[in-house]
Amino acid sequence: MAKMNSFSKAPPALIALFVQGIAFVLAAGSCWLAIQFDFYFPSLAVLLVLQAVFAYFLSIALQMAHWWRYIHLLFPLAIWAALALQIPTSYFLVGFLLTGALFWSVFLTQVPFYPSKPEVWVAVSGLLPGKKLRILEIGSGLGNFAIRMAQLRPESYVEGIEIAPLPWLVSLIQAKFIAPSVRFRLGNYEKVNFAHYDLIFAYLSPAAMPELWKKALSEMAGESLLISHEFPIPGVHETQKKTFHSDQRQCFIYQIGQYQAV
Ligand SMILES: C[S@@+](CC[C@H](N)C(=O)[O-])C[C@H]1O[C@@H](n2cnc3c(N)ncnc32)[C@H](O)[C@@H]1O
């Protein structure tokens, strides 16, 4: 039981790899049996269709989120289509390197890159107290939020941390030309001590919120703010909520002192 629990806590992308591996073994085994019993000589297409079907049902058995079923079903078929179209392998290498540099360890963090909008950056600045602040954007992407914040709040110290190399590089170049006072670091925000900041701005994903909340509660000072764009902390009522005209997504604002035990 404990083993099953630790398996279900594994990152979904690793479970998906496991599912495709097992599905391949089952599909290859079925084809081998068909040949041994002179029943049928399967083609590559049959092997891949079998793999897709096995992977589909395995993902249901392992209770993966429902969209994984369709990814598992389509993945071997996409391989078959790519082989049939004889696409040069160098295209895949370039695609792999580009997506790797952009999304990096998303298979572990479950937080992909997608940018927030300018209206959000301005609104967040308007929510802050009018004094010198230490601001950290965690998962700073291309750096637009931090750069805008430095322009709107020139008295404050603004920093961004990003785990994926390509967006980090873009943010570094942008800062050099637009806002040299902003510091962008390449790294994991989980290793940063939040105690050094008055505002943590996050635009992450639902998967990251529970751990982020534990970290914020244990490290942040009572008067400091955690602002999460789009994704609320599950089960915690926000101090304040901000809605936007250009965007259905909201900002959830948490004044940390309200949630810390006295
Ligand atoms: C949804 S994007 C938001 C980008 C940017 N904050 C914005 O508002 O446009 C989330 C970003 O967080 C980064 N990220 C995810 N997990 C991270 C981690 N543990 N440490 C640092 N960055 C992380 C991702 O690489 C991605 O660029």
The ligand as an ORCA input file, in Angstrom:
! r2SCAN-3c Opt
* xyz 0 1
  C       3.410     30.203    -15.826
  S       5.079     30.692    -16.124
  C       5.010     32.374    -15.552
  C       6.104     33.242    -16.123
  C       6.162     34.662    -15.579
  N       6.153     34.678    -14.121
  C       5.015     35.503    -16.074
  O       4.188     35.905    -15.249
  O       4.938     35.756    -17.279
  C       5.882     29.791    -14.785
  C       7.399     29.806    -14.864
  O       7.903     29.242    -13.662
  C       9.081     28.501    -13.971
  N       9.298     27.548    -12.853
  C       8.582     26.443    -12.577
  N       9.047     25.843    -11.463
  C      10.083     26.600    -11.030
  C      10.988     26.487     -9.927
  N      10.873     25.486     -9.031
  N      11.929     27.448     -9.757
  C      12.035     28.483    -10.646
  N      11.218     28.615    -11.722
  C      10.250     27.702    -11.907
  C       8.767     27.853    -15.299
  O       9.946     27.461    -15.979
  C       7.997     28.985    -16.016
  O       8.845     29.784    -16.768
*
